[in-house]
Amino acid sequence: MAKKFAILGDIHSNLEALNTVLDDCRREGVTDFFCTGDVIGYNASPRECMKIVRDLGCPVVKGNHDDYVSDLGQDLNNFHPHAARVIEWTREQLEDDDIAWLGALPYTVTKLGMTIVHSTNDQPQNFGYVFDNLQAEANFIQQKTPLCFHGHTHCPMIYEKSMSGVWRIDAQDMKLQMGRKYFINVGSVGQPRDGNPRATYVIYDQATREVRFRRLEYDIQTAQAKIRAAGLPERLAERLQYGQ
C-alpha cells in the first residue's frame, strides 16, 4: 500500500501551529509522519509539542535546538543572550526523560528510500545552512537516497540534482522525476522565516511521487501571548506575526 507522508520540521514549541498542521494532515489523509528536528526552542509549549511528536511514534532527527537543550554541559556564554535564555527556560520546563529523548535522537534517518536530516548530509552534526546551489552540491555528494527532506533555515525550498547540475527551485507543488535527486526544505511549522507567517509543512505522496507544500493560518495571537506570559524575549513573539 502506497503511503502519504507528512514531513514536519522546526516546530519550535509552537503548539497552536502544530495542532493546526495535524488537523490538516488528518483532512489530507496522511498515513505516516517524519520530523526533521527542532521540536523545541523559541516558543512557549515545549512539553506539549514534545508529547505530541513522541506519541506520533515517527522517525525524528536531532535539530540544533534539540542538541543545545539536551547537552546540559553546553557553555551558553557564547550564545546570544536571547538564545541562551530560551535554552535555559526550555530545560526548566522538561522532565529528565524528555531531555534524554532529545539527546538520543539521531542526526539522520534513512527509511523507505528517503533520508531525513535537520541540516545537511555532509556534516549533519555541525548544523550548516543551505542557501545556494554550491552548498546544496556538498550535500548531494553525501546524499545516498534520491529524496531527502530537511529544515533548519525555516525557508521552504527545493534543490534538484540532474546530469546538467544542481538547480534551486522555489517552493512549489511538483512531481519528482525519476533519475534525479532532491533535497527539499520543508519550511517551519512553528517559526517561518520567508516573510510568510503561515505554518508550513510538506506532504509527499509515495504513489504519485508528488510533493505538496502546505501553508496554514493558525492562532498566532495565542502563541504570542504564551511567549510573553513565559517572560521570553519579546522579539520571539513579534517575529511570528511577520514570518521573519
PyMOL commands that set and color helices and strands:
alter all, ss='L'
color gray80, all
select helices_A, chain A and resi 15-27+46-56+64-70+76-78+81-93+96-103+124-126+133-142+220-229+234-242
alter helices_A, ss='H'
color red, helices_A
select strands_A, chain A and resi 4-8+32-35+108-111+114-117+147-150+157-162+165-170+174-175+181-185+199-205+210-216
alter strands_A, ss='S'
color yellow, strands_A
deselect
rebuild
show_as cartoon
